[in-house]
Amino acid sequence: MKKNKTIPLERILLSKKHRVDELLDIMARLRGASGCPWDREQTEQTLKKYLIEEAYEVLEAIERENPDELKEELGDLFLQIVFLSRIAAEKRQFNFADVVHILVEKLIRRHPHIFPSPHLKVPVPPQNGREVRKIWREVKKQEDKDGPKKFLLEGLPLGLPALIRAQRMTERAARVGFDWPRLGGVWSKIREEIRELKRAEEGKSPRRREEELGDVLFSLVNLARHYGLSAEEALRKANRRFAERFRRVEAEVRRQGLSLEEVSLKEMDRLWNRAKKKKKTEI
């Protein structure tokens, strides 16, 4: 790996539009002998939680449809990539330029319908996303053919949110025909799992209840896939709706000079339905 020349600090501070090389130099300074103690203490392991947190904050900004917030959150997420690349460079494993190189190579290789490939000919340009996904799967097969053989469901990160991982698994299973051909079969499975959960409720085994509840959730995720929806996104939006409506309830209770503990369930339910109706009217 080539050693980059240090950019004068004065040039960085006076720059009107900062460049990536300036960002990399700042990170090198922060990690240097006379840099920031906190930055110097960080490792790949300590940065994992920040990487996940920043990714979710990007999602929040997208859902809020706030470009300025999204711009800032994308910067925070990019910082984690730069940070991890710097730590790897210090260990002489790879650097940021290597990350960019690998990404460019992958983008070119996985788009043979845009960039001519000697390995995969695409005689007819794809017309939609479904056809592009078929090409992508063929490219992935070529990438994996020289590596160790994997089972169909291997390779999905265990760190994925459970709903996302469940949906990815059902997608892979569906590719080889392990799927209901019609929506009715999915609904029958959901009703079956709910009946089993109800029977588990009558027993005394928390473990059995947990298993059956998991099966119900998994079958609902499969329904989301058949609908062409993301179960994770659906639940995130449901969480947001709940928070917004409950905030309206709490605000109204406070306006009356009361606390939530002083209000009956019946009254909170009335305020909840009013908040729900008002939100639907706004939509």
C-alpha positions in Angstrom: 0.0 0.0 0.0 1.3 3.4 -1.0 1.8 6.0 1.8 -0.3 9.2 1.2 1.3 12.6 1.6 0.1 14.6 4.5 -2.1 17.5 3.6 -1.2 20.8 5.3 -3.7 21.5 8.1 -4.1 25.1 6.9 -5.3 23.9 3.5 -7.9 21.7 5.1 -9.2 24.4 7.4 -9.4 27.0 4.5 -11.0 24.6 2.0 -14.5 25.6 0.8 -15.4 22.1 -0.3 -13.5 19.3 1.5 -12.4 16.3 -0.5 -12.1 12.6 0.4 -8.3 12.8 0.6 -8.7 15.6 3.2 -11.1 13.4 5.2 -8.6 10.5 5.1 -5.9 12.8 6.3 -8.0 14.1 9.2 -8.7 10.5 10.3 -5.0 9.7 10.1 -4.3 12.7 12.4 -7.0 11.7 14.8 -5.5 8.2 15.1 -1.9 9.5 15.2 0.4 9.6 18.2 -0.6 13.2 19.0 -4.3 12.7 18.0 -7.5 12.2 19.9 -7.3 9.7 22.8 -10.9 8.4 22.2 -10.3 7.9 18.4 -7.0 6.1 19.1 -8.7 3.7 21.6 -11.3 2.5 19.1 -11.1 -0.9 17.4 -13.2 -2.8 14.9 -15.1 -4.4 17.8 -15.9 -1.1 19.6 -17.1 0.6 16.4 -19.7 -2.1 15.6 -22.4 -0.6 17.6 -21.8 2.9 16.1 -21.9 1.4 12.6 -25.4 -0.1 13.3 -26.7 3.0 15.0 -25.6 5.3 12.2 -27.2 3.0 9.6 -30.5 3.2 11.4 -30.2 7.0 11.7 -29.9 7.1 7.9 -33.1 5.1 7.7 -34.8 7.6 10.1 -33.7 10.5 7.9 -35.0 8.8 4.8 -38.4 8.2 6.4 -38.6 11.8 7.6 -37.9 12.8 4.0 -35.5 15.4 5.2 -32.6 16.0 2.7 -30.5 18.0 5.1 -30.8 15.4 7.8 -30.1 12.6 5.4 -27.0 14.4 4.1 -25.6 14.7 7.7 -26.5 11.1 8.6 -24.9 9.7 5.4 -21.7 11.6 6.5 -21.8 9.9 9.9 -22.3 6.5 8.3 -19.4 7.2 5.9 -17.2 8.1 8.9 -17.5 4.6 10.2 -16.3 3.2 6.8 -13.3 5.6 6.8 -12.6 4.8 10.5 -12.6 1.0 9.9 -10.5 1.4 6.8 -7.9 3.4 8.7 -7.7 0.8 11.5 -7.2 -1.9 8.9 -4.5 0.2 7.2 -2.6 0.6 10.5 -2.6 -3.2 10.7 -1.3 -3.3 7.0 -4.4 -5.3 6.0 -6.0 -2.9 3.5 -6.8 0.8 3.1 -9.6 3.0 1.9 -8.4 2.9 -1.7 -8.6 -0.9 -1.6 -12.2 -0.7 -0.4 -13.0 1.6 -3.3 -11.2 -0.6 -5.8 -13.1 -3.8 -4.6 -16.4 -1.9 -4.9 -15.7 -0.6 -8.4 -14.7 -4.1 -9.5 -17.8 -5.6 -8.0 -20.2 -3.0 -9.6 -18.7 -3.6 -13.0 -18.7 -7.4 -12.6 -22.3 -7.5 -11.4 -23.6 -5.3 -14.3 -22.7 -7.3 -17.4 -25.7 -5.7 -19.1 -24.0 -2.3 -18.7 -20.3 -3.2 -18.8 -19.4 -6.0 -21.3 -18.1 -9.1 -19.5 -16.0 -11.9 -20.9 -17.6 -14.3 -18.4 -21.3 -13.6 -18.8 -22.9 -12.6 -22.1 -26.3 -10.7 -21.9 -27.7 -10.9 -25.5 -31.0 -9.1 -24.5 -30.8 -6.1 -22.2 -33.0 -6.5 -19.1 -36.2 -4.5 -19.1 -37.0 -4.5 -15.4 -35.6 -5.2 -11.9 -36.8 -8.8 -11.9 -34.7 -9.6 -15.0 -31.7 -7.7 -13.5 -32.0 -9.9 -10.4 -31.7 -13.0 -12.6 -28.5 -11.7 -14.1 -27.2 -10.8 -10.6 -27.8 -14.4 -9.4 -25.9 -15.8 -12.4 -22.9 -13.5 -11.6 -23.1 -14.6 -7.9 -22.9 -18.2 -9.0 -19.7 -17.5 -10.9 -18.3 -15.7 -8.0 -19.0 -18.6 -5.7 -18.1 -21.5 -8.0 -14.5 -21.6 -7.0 -15.2 -21.2 -3.3 -16.5 -23.6 -0.7 -19.9 -25.1 -1.4 -22.6 -23.5 0.7 -26.1 -24.4 1.8 -28.8 -22.3 0.4 -29.5 -20.3 3.6 -25.8 -19.8 4.5 -24.2 -16.4 4.1 -27.0 -14.3 5.6 -25.4 -12.3 8.5 -26.6 -13.3 11.9 -26.4 -9.6 12.9 -29.3 -8.7 10.5 -32.5 -7.6 12.2 -34.6 -10.7 12.7 -37.4 -9.6 10.3 -35.0 -8.8 7.5 -33.2 -12.1 7.9 -36.4 -14.0 8.0 -37.6 -12.4 4.8 -34.2 -13.0 3.0 -34.5 -16.7 4.0 -38.0 -17.0 2.5 -36.8 -15.3 -0.6 -34.0 -17.8 -1.1 -36.2 -20.7 -0.4 -38.8 -19.4 -2.9 -36.1 -19.3 -5.6 -35.9 -23.1 -5.6 -39.7 -23.6 -5.4 -40.1 -23.9 -1.7 -43.1 -21.5 -1.6 -46.9 -21.4 -1.8 -47.9 -20.7 -5.4 -50.9 -18.7 -4.2 -51.6 -16.2 -1.4 -54.3 -18.5 0.0 -51.6 -21.0 1.1 -49.8 -18.3 3.1 -53.0 -17.3 4.9 -53.7 -20.9 5.7 -50.3 -21.2 7.3 -50.8 -18.1 9.3 -54.1 -19.4 10.7 -52.5 -22.7 11.5 -49.6 -21.0 13.4 -52.1 -18.8 15.3 -54.0 -21.9 16.4 -50.8 -23.6 17.6 -49.9 -20.4 19.5 -53.3 -20.5 21.1 -52.8 -24.1 22.2 -49.4 -23.2 23.6 -51.0 -20.5 25.6 -53.1 -23.1 27.4 -49.9 -25.0 28.5 -47.3 -24.0 31.0 -44.2 -23.9 28.9 -42.8 -20.4 28.2 -40.4 -22.0 25.7 -43.3 -23.5 23.7 -45.1 -20.2 23.6 -41.9 -18.5 22.4 -41.5 -21.0 19.6 -45.1 -20.7 18.5 -45.0 -16.9 18.6 -41.8 -17.0 16.5 -43.6 -19.2 14.0 -46.5 -16.8 13.8 -44.1 -13.9 13.2 -42.2 -15.8 10.6 -45.4 -16.7 8.7 -46.4 -13.0 8.7 -43.0 -12.1 7.3 -43.6 -14.5 4.5 -46.9 -12.8 3.9 -45.1 -9.5 3.6 -42.9 -11.0 0.9 -45.9 -12.2 -1.1 -47.3 -8.7 -0.8 -44.0 -7.3 -2.2 -43.5 -5.4 1.1 -40.6 -5.3 3.6 -41.7 -6.7 7.0 -39.0 -4.6 8.6 -40.2 -1.4 7.0 -43.8 -2.2 7.9 -43.0 -2.7 11.6 -40.7 0.4 11.7 -43.5 2.5 10.3 -46.0 0.9 12.7 -43.6 1.8 15.6 -43.5 5.4 14.4 -47.3 5.6 14.1 -47.7 4.2 17.6 -45.1 6.7 19.0 -46.8 9.7 17.2 -50.3 8.7 18.4 -49.2 8.0 21.9 -47.4 11.4 22.0 -50.7 13.0 21.0 -52.5 11.2 23.8 -49.8 12.3 26.3 -49.9 15.9 25.1 -53.7 16.0 25.5 -53.5 14.5 29.0 -50.9 17.1 30.0 -53.0 19.9 28.5 -55.7 18.8 31.0 -53.2 19.2 33.8 -53.1 15.5 34.5 -50.5 12.7 34.2 -50.9 9.4 32.4 -51.1 7.5 35.7 -54.2 9.6 36.6 -56.2 8.9 33.5 -58.3 5.8 33.1 -57.7 3.2 30.4 -61.1 4.1 28.9 -60.1 7.7 28.6 -56.7 6.9 27.1 -58.4 4.6 24.6 -60.7 7.5 23.6 -57.9 9.9 23.1 -55.9 7.2 21.2 -58.8 6.7 18.7 -59.1 10.4 18.3 -55.4 10.7 17.6 -55.6 7.8 15.2 -58.6 9.4 13.3 -56.8 12.8 13.2 -53.7 11.2 11.6 -55.7 9.4 9.0 -57.5 12.7 8.2 -54.1 14.4 7.7 -53.0 11.7 5.3 
